Amino acid sequence: MILPWHKNAFTKLKQMIDQNHLPHALLITGMPQIGKFELMQQLVQTLLCQDQSCGQCALCRAIAKDNPKEALDISVLIRRSHYPNMVYCRTEINDRGIESKNIRIDQVRSFCEALNKTADDLQIGVLFYADQMNVSAANSLLKTLEEPRDNTLIILLAHNPKNLPATILSRCQSVHIAPAYDQQTQSWLEHHISEIQNADFDVPQLLENTHGVPFKVLSELSGDGFIHYQNWQNKLLDIAIHPAMINQVQDFEGNEVEVLNCLQNLVIEGIRLKSLGYEGGLVELNQVIKIVKTDFLFRLLDDIYHAISLSKTNVNIKLLLDNVLIVWSHISHLQRYPQITRT
């Protein structure tokens, strides 16, 4: 079943199939949790199933049983699909028992070797997430992309294609999954929220909070995290409207990074609404963006990114959050954007 927010991307893929123009290398991009993996599975089932993804035949069931996103506690280079001619490559635990942050060159070499074997049926290789390849791994993939075997399809999934070398991008046909705010996506969310929560939610607002990523909405609603997030969001909006509220942020203590992420989402949403000339579901945010300078929002967003990256060091994250909040509390009335101390 095609997810509502995948329809445009899948239509593009289906046209490639119907017109016999499917390339040897595809790059599927989109925000984390937008469903790139699910779109890939739908494409593979469409290619292999005689009834174009019936969901019931042996091939469809074989692909559906694959779960390469699950972390393993052993070291492997690649993973095999239940479909004999399909392999997956992702970050894995290395020989020292530590999960690597990058896809390594030895993994990509094994991935390419598996795809270089002779096969009568379509061979498929899925690499996710391609923007996690280190430079050596990306270079190792190039030759296979440049000289692919016949009857072979390589599918790369990536959160941020800007992190991929231009040489990789130029050899792939790109398909992007856009954020979704439409009515069909809202209806899909309402149905699935009712299965995990016994409460009414403002679905359009939930999509705004997650920048149009439905799976992220569900993951946040599945635990207590969403309640805390809503509390932090409300307090941050109160601070922007009533700067004196900055003295009542005890709940932020111990949650500085999460609060910075929450503020980051608010600022991104503010930039989006201001650039489109729209009003969102957050009344206080609408009040802020009416009078704030767009340049100040971008500069604040840059400072928030910097603060989040510094949180992984020995920096005093509480002091850093305080500095960011002081700017946020006066963002609507600033005449000149202040310099937040860089550490």
N, C-alpha and C positions, 0 to 999 in steps of 0.2 A: 504494500500500500504506500503510495506516495504521500509524504508529509506535506501539508498545505504550503509551507514556506519553501519547499523544494521544487515546486511545480515549474517555475521558470528555468531553473538550472537543469532539471530533468528533461524538459522540453528541448533544450539545446542539445543535450546528449542524445535524445531519441532521434532528433533530426540528423545528427551525424551517423547514427546507425542506419536509419532508413535510406539515407543518401549514399551509404557505403563510403563515408568520409571520416570514419572514426580513426583518429591518429594512433600512432604506436605509443605515444606518451601523453597522459592527461595529468593536469594539475588542478585539483579541486581545492578551492580556498574558501575561507570564511572564519568568523570569530570562533574562539573556543566554545564548545558545546552547541554549535549551530547545527550539527548533525552531518558533518562531512563523511564520517565513517558509514553512517546509515545510507547516505546517497550512493556511496561507492558500492555497498552491498546490493542496493536496488539495481544499479547499473550492471553488476556482474550477473545477477539473476536474470536480467533481461537479455543479456548476451548469451547465456548458457541454456536457459529454459526454452523448450520448443514452443511453449505457450507464452513466452515473454513474461517471466516472473509470476507463475501461477501460485507459488508458495506451497505447493503440495507434492510436486514431483521429487524424485531422489536428488536431483541437482540443487533444487531450491532448498530442500531440507539440509543438504550437506553444507551449503553456504551459511544457512541460518545457525547451524551448530558451531560455527567458528566463533571463538571468543579471544582473539589475540590482544584485546585491550586489557585483559586480566594480567596482572603482574605475576611473574613466576618467582620461585625462590631458588631456582637453579640457573646456571649460566648457559645461555644458548645464543647462537648467532642469528638464526632466522627461525620462523615457525611455519609449519606446513598446514595447509587447509585440509578440510575434509574432502574438498575437490582435489583430485590428485595432481592437477597441473597448476596449482596456485600456491604462492608463498607470501609471507608477510615479513616485513623488517621494521623494527621499532627499537627504542632504547631498551636495554636489558641489563640485568645484573652481570657485572664483569667477573673475572676469575677470582677477584678478592672478595666477592660477595656484596659488592656495593653497586646499586643501580647507577648507571652512567647518566650524565646529564645530556650526553650527545650520542647520536648514532655514529658508530665508529667505522673506520675504514675496513676492518676485517669483516664486519657485518655486511657492508655493501658489496664487498668482493664475493662473499658467500651467496648473497642475494642475486648478483649478476651471473654467477656460475650456475645457479639453479635454473635461471631463465635461458641459459645457452644450450641446454640439453634439447635434443631432437624430440619433438612430440607432434603427433598428428592433429590433436585437438588444441584449441586455443590455450596458450600459456598466459597466466596473469600474475603479475607481481605488484604488491601493494606496499608502499613505503610511507609510514606515518610516524612522526610528522616530519616532513622533509626539511623544514626550517630548523630542525634539531641536528642535522648533519654537520659534522665539523668540516673544515675546508678540504682535508685529505679525502674524506668520505665522498663529498660532493664531486671532487675531481675524478674519483674512481668510478662514479656513476656515469660520467660523461661519455665514455666510449660506448657503453651499452645504449645510451640514448642516441648517439650519433649513428651507430651501426646495429640496429636491433635485428634480431632474427625474425623471419616471417612468422605470422600467426602468433605474435607476442604483443601483449598490452601491459604497459607499466603505468600504474596509477600512483601519483604522489598526492598526499594530503598535506596541507600547510595552513597554519594559523595566519602567518604573516609572510607573504611571498617576498616582501622587501628584504627579508633576511636570507634569501636564496641568491646564489651567484647569477649574474645575467646570462652566463653560458647555459645554465640549467633552464632558466625561464624561456630562453629563445628556442629551446628544443621541445617544449611542451605546449599543448593546446590548453588554455586556461578556462575553467568554469567556476564562477563565483556564486556562493550562496549568500544572498543579501539578508540583512536583518529584516524581521517581519513584524508589522503592526496591523495587518489587515484583518477583516472580520472573520475570514475562514480560520486564520491562525488563532484568533481570540476564542472562537467556538471550540476548536481543538483543545485549547488550554482549559477552558471551563469544564469540559468533559473529564479531562485527566486530573484536574485539581480536585474535583468531587470525589475521586477515587482515593486520594491521600489526605484530604482535609475536609472536616465537617464545618466549614465556615465560608462565608461569602467574601470574595476579594474583588477589588477593582482591577479587572484583568488588563485593560489598557494601561493602567498605571504600573502594574507589574512588568509589562513589556517595556515600558519607558525606563523603569529602574534597571532592567537588564539589557538595555539597548537592543531590544528586538530579538532576544535569544530565548525561545520557549523552553528548551531543556534546562537552561539555567534557572528559569522561574521554578520549575518543578524541583530541582535539586535544592534550592534555597527554602522551599516550602516543606521539604521532607523532614526538617529538623527544627531546632530552636533558633537556628542562625537567622532566619528571616525576622523573627520577633525582635532580636537584638538589632538587626540591621534597620528595621523600621524605627526603633527607638533612637538610634544614632542619627538617622536621617532627619527625624523630627527635631532633634536638638540642634543639629547643624543649621537647619532652616531657621529655627528660632534665633540663633546667634546672628545670622545674616540680617534678620529684620530688627532684632533687639540686641545690640552689641553687648549690653550689660550681662546677658545670659552666658557670656563666656566664663563667668565665675561659677557656673553651676554645671560642670561637666565631670563630676566624679565618676560617672559610668565609663568615661573614656580611659580611665587609668587601667593599665594592663591590656588594653585593646587598641593601642595607638595605631598599629598598622592597619587593623580592620577599619578604624575610623577614617584613616587617610584614604583607604580604598573606597569607602562610602562617599567621602567628599569628592574624590576623583570622579565617581559616577555622576554625582550631582553637577559638577562643573562641565563634564562632557555633555550631559543632557541639556544644560543651559546653553552651551555653544550651539548645539544642534537646533534647539528651538529658536534661538536668536537669529541664526543664519537663515532659517526657513521662514521666519516671521510668524511662527505658530505659538499658541499657548498650550502648555501641557496640563497634566492633572494635578500638579503641585502648585497650589495658589501662591505660597510664599516664594517659590522659585520663579514663578511668572512675574512677581513684583520685583524681584532682584534683577532679572534680565532686561526689564523694561528700561532701567536707568544705568546699568553697569556698562562700561566700555568693553567692547569685544576683545580688544587687545589685552585688557587686564585679566579677562577670563583665561586667555591663552597663556599669559605669563604665570598666573596662579597654577594652571594645570601643569606647566613645566616644573614649577617648584614642588608640586605634589609628587610628580614622577621622581624628581630628584630625592625627595624625602623618603619615598618608598624604597628606592635603590640603596640609600644610605642606611636603612633599617637593618640591612644584612651585615653591617659593620658594627663597630663598638660605639657608634655615635649615641648620644643621649636622645633617644627617640621621643621622650616626653617633652624635652625642651624644643625639639624640632617641630613636633605637633603644635605646641603652644605658639611658636612663631608663625606657622601656617594659619592657625585659627585667628590670630590677631589680624592678619591681612584679610581673611575671609569675613571677619566681623565688620570690617569697614569697606568691603569691596564695592558697595553701592555708592559710597561717598568719597572715594579716593580721587584726589586731583592729580597725584603722581604715584606711580607704583613703587613701593619701597623695595629695597634690596634685602632679601632674606639671607641671612648669613650662610655661606657655603662652607661645608666642612670638608 
